[in-house]
Amino acid sequence: MPERPAGGAEAEDAVPSPGRVYLVGAGPGDPGLLTARALELIAQADTILYDRLIPAQALDGARVDAELLYVGKEGGGEAVPQEQTQALLVARAGEGKQVVRLKGGDPFVFGRGGEEALALREAGILYEVVPGVTAGVAAAAYAGIPVTHRGVASAVALVTGHEDPDKPETALDWPALAAFPGTLVFYMGIRQLPNIAESLIAAGRPASEPAAVVERGTLPAQRTVTATLATIARQASGAGVKPPSITVVGPVAELAGEMAWRSPGPLSGRTVAVTRARAQASGLARRLGELGASVIEAPTIRIKSLPGDPLDPSLYDLLCLTSPNGVGYLFERLHAGGRDARALAHARVAAIGPGTARALREHGVVADVVPERFVAEALVEALSELPVKHALVARAKEARDVLPDALRARGAEVDVLALYETVAEPLSARALAGARAADYITFTSSSTVRFFLQAVGENPALSPSTRIVSIGPVTSETLREHGIEPHVEAESHDIEGVLDALVTDALTSSPCVTDTHE
Ligand code: SAH
């Protein structure tokens, strides 16, 4: 690459880059259906204005300093008025910001993206449109319904079902829709489904025509109801179908029977609340989603690093790490002193479990000791054969002293280095309500228990059918100290163990446990 002329970058910096708005589709819900361009823009944005129906993980890759503004509807209530959203887009871009306007599905399919583009054009703001995978096509596909099919449907119409039958000016042309030679896909139509079906039949669409409703398409909790046009509204309401759902009308709807390809995961239909820190929750949430669960993120703790001097590990012949967080912060302290993994070459390194060992490997260090059970007692046992003179136990500020005490009892000199502390994270009312009604609440450490109970108050008022899941005996003991008996305890005290325990429990317990309600 040719070198830039000296001062080129400075000259460039001097001219403020113009703000720009990206009208981005986030797809129908499965994070795998976010486009590469959407992910790239989310990662770069200064400001992101987002709607309710975007994938839960869509903002994971946003910059930590990005401004995230929710402009969607809250639980079916009033949305932020469209004019206000447009004014915000114009204002932020006017300040020179790179603004992502993130919408479910495709921005130009019932997404009001067109109105926003016009408002931006009028305000002289540059914009770009990033199409997304639209729900009408994707939810159908995930249910095994091709919206067009050779010899069966050679056209498809995307139709809004959100018409107010009392307002003649917004009424759909039912005769034209009934006569449409192909598949009809209705968006936003689940509440109007009885009207839609009746109007289509009255206008001449056969009552026997296949129809399907796909609820929460592409999400772990996806459900499909198939029937005929005459019976679909009753079937869907009987099944308790709620928005977001699309309705497919046409012979292709019947193909769902043969073509459905998504097998429900072992946790499908279950809601699982995750109480661990947001920074660590995403891995667990993703795995739960893959198993079919609907995840409620209810982080009750946050990890905060503690200030301290750069670390010189040359004194120690043993380093004990008790969490992946500890590994991260230990290396920060090493780097602060201009050192790297080579500074640990002379010492033995012990990790409490596979997660910690994995974090070490990411820093180029293979742990010498990893116990079979992932608790301090097991680490003590695993270290019993190792001669130790001077050990460093790098860990959280508040932790049990089992390991340092045991090493001292063996005559070793032990320094405990508190690298981080766990602090409370305020729980939103929404997360709390979700957790209270969840099928499972997972606790992955004693501090998640303590801070959760602190957030909910002494009477947690959990649903009687909520099952409490604990990562291991220490966490279970903390639950019992607070009068809560865990229903499930992981055999292996790590995230994989929690997932295994959940799946086993879900397979042996019915999704709606009613016996405790009597
Ligand atoms: N721009 C979006 C549509 C927004 S209108 C798109 O292109 O998909 C909102 C409607 O989209 C919902 O009422 C529902 O009909 C449909 N929808 C969105 N996400 C959905 C999903 N995961 N499953 C089924 N329908 C969905």
Boltz pocket constraint, residues with backbone or C-beta under 6 A from the ligand:
constraints:
  - pocket:
      binder: B
      contacts: [[A, 27], [A, 28], [A, 29], [A, 53], [A, 103], [A, 104], [A, 105], [A, 106], [A, 107], [A, 108], [A, 109], [A, 110], [A, 111], [A, 132], [A, 133], [A, 134], [A, 135], [A, 136], [A, 139], [A, 186], [A, 187], [A, 188], [A, 189], [A, 214], [A, 215], [A, 216], [A, 217], [A, 218], [A, 219], [A, 243], [A, 244], [A, 245], [A, 246]]
      max_distance: 6.0
